[in-house]
Amino acid sequence: MKNFISRFYWSIPLLTALVITGLTDLPAKDELSQTETDLTSAIQKNDLNKVIAATSYAAGINNEKAAKLLLKHLSKIATADKYEFYWAILKSITLFTDEKALETVGDFIITNKDKPLGEDTLFIMKDNHSPATVKLLGAVLEKGTHQQKDLALDYLGQIRTKAAIAALVEILKHFDEKKDERLIKQTIETLQGLLGQSIGQTVSSIIQWWNEHQNDDEKTFFQKNISVDRTTGTAVDQITEAVRLNGYNKITQLPKDKIIVISSDCAGCKKTGRKEEEIQSLHNFDQIEQILTKMRVPHTVVKKSEFDSPGYSINDKIVVLMNCNQFMDHCVNPAHHGTERPGAWRMGTCEGPGEHMNASTKLSDKSTKKIQDFVAGGGYFFSEDAVLEEVLVHAFKGIISFNKHYPKKNVTVLPAPGSSAHSYLKGVFEKVSSAKPQTSDRSDTVAVKLKDLNIGESQWQVDDQSPNINIEKSREVTVLLVSPELKLEAGDSGAIAVTFNYNQSGAVLTPTANSEKYLPTKKTGGTVLHVLSHFGKQKEASDEFVLQNLLLNFLMEAAERYYARTKK
């Protein structure tokens, strides 16, 4: 997969330069036919190199017919589970700058808006910095699903041109002030983020402002920038979109007792004379609380023993997060040590002088039921790695499970087909590039920092003895992230991260992206987000930010529901 990414991304800058500068000769009709023949043959022969070559060449033709060719083959490959081929074709589509070609892509997105194809094609357009993309995004805001409209707003909020402002103002005119209240609010926030200032809080005031300023010079609109505190060393520092930044700020204003982290403790260990820090290190394979502290997210750490007590209630909490921990029966004799046998460090296998001193920190059945009731009542539960074994398979039986444990390995992470536009994946596959000029339909140029996508570049370290994610209810569970390497294993879903909604009746069918139930404030019950592996295990900061962004988006949605419910 790494070879695929390096080969493919190496070709992008060259082709982009050729397309933009017009150095390519427009191929004759028979050359396009030959390109289709080559692409068809490459797919049939499973030759990724030739697929990349053919799709890149078609993108270089840069016209409507070439766009239709790639979209036709994208539709065919979408059902084949060939992730590398799928994303190679999608990445080529981002190279189009021709207005007719992009109009064709936009029509394809709207036609397939309820299908994975539509979601993923819109998602990948993040990498298209052509001014003609504004028109495409405007059409999505008018005709797309709730999920697509969210994404289109994020993208328009990073295109610092007058055309983007005009598109946002125009769409405000078409929104219904009662039905589209959430979208209107997000659009206004996006405009404020673009301009670095408030221009009004109502549709009428913004339209009036635009009528007064639409003939102003483009550069006058972008003299101010929205400020972001970039000192946390986390994914928070990368947030530039106004809507997400506003969502993050709301998290930081929550009372600290509304978000709790369940951390393992061990009563038996204290009898051994071990210090508290050592006990924590031995029994918690992650410290989510440390990540939250760096992100400046208010929270409270609750020990398992306290959580297990009958008098401890979580009914007033918004989010419960649980550290992956040593919950199985294990020996705590300080003179004993782990063996080299597979699974020793997780399963409590040890050897040494003296008797075994067995201990267990597994949550009680009543605590597991406490979590189940919390989610059914509208709460949010974040689970990682072995928490699947300790809690999820019991509290949410028959939804997801595991049937094996992985050895330690590094795998490639990709968006699951159709999930790339999911709100939990915002920022997950983005990286901030260096400042580059972005030209509008006028001769003016504005220097901006654009976020490019890094599809296929993220690596995920799977911990030794991590339980795989087995999907039992596919209509209720949304797979967010997948690994091609894990998918190749017999009977494996390849899932890296999954989510599902749960209410008093059990698992809830995944709402379509155009359903009102997709909106956070319209959901029934609560939500579970589970990830394979955990924080602090990823090799690169960019890989660690994948997980951090997932968590941030999860917290933002939970906070949005809380504020809507309490009218704060």
RAFEN-V177040 format. One record per residue. OMEGA is omega as a letter, one per 30 degrees, with the letter a starting at -180 (NA if undefined). NEAR is the number of other C-alpha atoms within 12 Angstrom. Layout:
BEGIN
omega=(OMEGA & OMEGA)
near=(NEAR & NEAR)
END
This chain:
BEGIN
omega=(l & l & l & a & a & l & a & a & l & a & a & a & a & a & l & l & a & a & a & a & l & a & l & l & l & a & l & a & a & l & l & l & l & l & l & l & a & a & l & l & a & l & l & a & l & a & a & l & a & l & l & a & a & a & l & l & l & l & l & l & l & l & a & a & l & l & l & l & a & a & l & a & l & l & a & a & a & a & a & a & l & a & a & l & a & a & l & l & l & a & l & a & a & a & a & l & l & a & l & l & a & l & l & l & l & l & l & l & a & l & a & a & l & a & l & a & a & l & a & l & l & a & a & a & l & a & l & a & l & l & a & l & a & l & l & a & l & l & l & l & a & a & a & l & l & a & l & l & l & a & l & l & l & a & l & l & l & l & a & l & l & l & l & l & a & l & a & l & a & a & l & a & a & a & l & a & l & a & a & a & a & a & l & l & a & l & l & l & l & l & l & l & l & a & a & a & l & l & l & a & l & l & a & a & l & l & l & l & a & l & a & a & a & l & l & l & a & a & a & a & a & a & a & l & l & a & l & l & a & a & a & a & a & l & l & a & a & a & l & a & a & a & l & l & l & l & l & a & l & l & a & a & l & l & a & a & a & l & a & l & l & a & a & l & a & a & a & a & a & l & a & l & l & l & a & a & a & l & l & a & a & a & l & a & l & l & a & a & l & l & l & l & l & l & a & l & a & a & l & l & l & l & l & a & l & l & a & a & a & a & a & a & l & a & a & a & l & a & l & l & a & l & l & a & l & a & a & l & a & a & a & l & a & l & a & l & l & l & l & a & a & l & a & a & l & a & l & l & a & l & a & a & l & a & l & l & a & l & l & l & a & l & l & l & l & l & l & l & l & l & l & a & l & l & l & a & l & a & l & a & l & a & l & l & a & l & l & a & a & a & a & a & l & a & a & a & l & l & l & a & l & l & l & l & l & l & l & l & l & a & l & l & l & l & l & l & l & a & a & a & a & a & l & a & l & l & a & a & l & l & a & l & l & a & l & l & l & a & l & l & l & a & a & l & l & l & a & l & a & l & l & l & l & a & l & l & a & l & a & l & l & a & l & l & l & l & l & l & a & a & l & l & a & a & a & a & l & l & a & a & l & l & l & a & l & a & a & l & a & l & a & l & a & a & l & l & a & l & l & l & a & l & a & a & a & a & a & l & l & a & l & a & l & l & l & a & l & a & a & a & l & a & l & a & a & a & l & l & l & l & l & a & a & a & l & a & a & a & a & l & l & l & l & a & l & a & l & l & l & a & l & a & l & l & a & l & l & l & l & l & a & a & l & a & a & l & l & NA)
near=(28 & 21 & 15 & 26 & 27 & 18 & 23 & 35 & 29 & 16 & 27 & 30 & 19 & 20 & 32 & 32 & 17 & 24 & 28 & 24 & 13 & 16 & 15 & 19 & 14 & 21 & 20 & 15 & 15 & 11 & 20 & 29 & 20 & 20 & 32 & 32 & 21 & 28 & 36 & 28 & 19 & 23 & 30 & 19 & 14 & 19 & 21 & 31 & 28 & 28 & 40 & 39 & 31 & 37 & 49 & 42 & 41 & 45 & 46 & 43 & 40 & 40 & 31 & 27 & 31 & 41 & 40 & 31 & 37 & 47 & 40 & 25 & 37 & 40 & 27 & 21 & 29 & 28 & 17 & 17 & 23 & 29 & 35 & 41 & 42 & 41 & 44 & 45 & 45 & 44 & 42 & 44 & 51 & 44 & 46 & 47 & 40 & 31 & 23 & 22 & 34 & 39 & 28 & 33 & 50 & 43 & 28 & 35 & 37 & 32 & 23 & 28 & 33 & 26 & 29 & 34 & 38 & 36 & 42 & 43 & 49 & 50 & 49 & 42 & 42 & 41 & 36 & 38 & 38 & 34 & 33 & 35 & 43 & 39 & 35 & 43 & 47 & 40 & 35 & 41 & 41 & 29 & 27 & 34 & 35 & 34 & 42 & 49 & 41 & 42 & 43 & 48 & 49 & 44 & 50 & 50 & 45 & 43 & 47 & 45 & 40 & 38 & 33 & 41 & 41 & 33 & 38 & 46 & 38 & 29 & 35 & 36 & 25 & 23 & 26 & 16 & 17 & 11 & 13 & 23 & 19 & 26 & 35 & 34 & 29 & 37 & 45 & 39 & 37 & 42 & 48 & 35 & 38 & 40 & 32 & 25 & 21 & 21 & 28 & 22 & 23 & 23 & 31 & 21 & 18 & 31 & 27 & 19 & 22 & 26 & 15 & 12 & 19 & 23 & 15 & 14 & 19 & 26 & 22 & 20 & 29 & 28 & 18 & 16 & 22 & 26 & 20 & 22 & 19 & 16 & 13 & 19 & 20 & 31 & 40 & 39 & 28 & 37 & 40 & 39 & 43 & 36 & 40 & 41 & 33 & 30 & 31 & 36 & 25 & 28 & 36 & 26 & 23 & 29 & 21 & 24 & 22 & 31 & 40 & 37 & 40 & 41 & 39 & 39 & 35 & 39 & 25 & 24 & 29 & 20 & 17 & 22 & 17 & 20 & 16 & 19 & 17 & 18 & 27 & 28 & 22 & 32 & 38 & 35 & 31 & 32 & 30 & 37 & 30 & 23 & 31 & 32 & 22 & 22 & 32 & 28 & 36 & 30 & 32 & 28 & 29 & 29 & 29 & 33 & 24 & 24 & 33 & 27 & 18 & 16 & 13 & 19 & 23 & 36 & 24 & 22 & 32 & 42 & 47 & 44 & 43 & 47 & 43 & 43 & 45 & 39 & 35 & 28 & 26 & 32 & 35 & 37 & 27 & 28 & 18 & 22 & 22 & 23 & 16 & 14 & 16 & 18 & 22 & 21 & 29 & 33 & 27 & 31 & 25 & 29 & 23 & 17 & 12 & 14 & 14 & 22 & 26 & 24 & 25 & 27 & 35 & 33 & 36 & 23 & 20 & 21 & 29 & 30 & 25 & 31 & 43 & 37 & 28 & 31 & 42 & 30 & 28 & 36 & 41 & 50 & 48 & 44 & 43 & 44 & 43 & 41 & 45 & 41 & 36 & 34 & 38 & 40 & 28 & 25 & 34 & 39 & 24 & 19 & 32 & 38 & 33 & 32 & 21 & 20 & 29 & 28 & 20 & 19 & 23 & 28 & 34 & 35 & 42 & 43 & 46 & 37 & 37 & 37 & 39 & 41 & 43 & 42 & 38 & 41 & 39 & 46 & 43 & 43 & 40 & 34 & 30 & 24 & 16 & 12 & 13 & 18 & 21 & 26 & 26 & 26 & 20 & 15 & 15 & 17 & 22 & 27 & 20 & 26 & 24 & 31 & 33 & 29 & 34 & 33 & 43 & 39 & 32 & 34 & 36 & 40 & 33 & 36 & 32 & 28 & 28 & 34 & 37 & 40 & 46 & 35 & 30 & 24 & 25 & 22 & 19 & 27 & 34 & 43 & 38 & 38 & 45 & 39 & 41 & 33 & 29 & 30 & 26 & 17 & 15 & 12 & 16 & 26 & 34 & 37 & 43 & 45 & 43 & 45 & 45 & 43 & 40 & 36 & 26 & 19 & 17 & 25 & 33 & 31 & 25 & 29 & 27 & 27 & 32 & 23 & 19 & 20 & 21 & 26 & 31 & 35 & 24 & 20 & 33 & 30 & 31 & 40 & 45 & 47 & 45 & 49 & 45 & 49 & 42 & 41 & 39 & 28 & 27 & 27 & 20 & 18 & 22 & 31 & 36 & 29 & 38 & 48 & 46 & 38 & 36 & 39 & 46 & 42 & 37 & 42 & 44 & 35 & 39 & 42 & 39 & 34 & 31 & 31 & 21 & 18 & 16 & 12 & 10 & 12)
END
